[in-house]
Each structure stands twice: as C-alpha cells, then as structure tokens.
C-alpha cells in the first residue's frame, strides 16, 4: 500500500499541494514570523508555494494575516520575500 502524502493548502493560490512542495511560514511562540524550509520549527505554521508571486498574492488576500491572527509588518514581508528568493533549496 502506498504511503499517504500529507497535503497542505497554499495561502496564496489556495491550491492543495504535497507538504514537501510548499514553504512553511511560522509564527513562533514569541510572535516572530520566519520561513521554515525544513518544516520543524515550533509554532503556528501556514504554507506558501515556493514562488514569490504566491507570497504576494497571500499578502494581498491577507491569507497569512488570517492564518496567524495578527497583522504582519511590511519589513517582515520584504525579508520573507528576500529569503525566499535567495535561500530556497
């Protein structure tokens, strides 16, 4: 029997995709928001496709804000976009 593949929804395009294809955005218990390429950081997670366009769409539709229950400062969003384009595996 094939192994079950966990599926998650992208907050940008709203498509269900395999968890390994998405990047996890994490709000730590201290309230800091960061990218989690390994998927192991503690905290509340939301998923975004590995494309900067999906991150922009998620910001526009306030998908990340709804997932975390708080507004996300603009400097954090620009840092997330920079990390996504430079550090992507």
PERALIN-V8711 format. One line per field, one symbol per residue. burial: 1 if it has 9 or more other ideal C-beta (glycine too) atoms within 8 Angstrom, else 0. A space follows every 50 residues. Layout:
burial: ???
This chain:
burial: 00000001111100001110011111110000111110001000111111 000111111000111011000100011001101100000
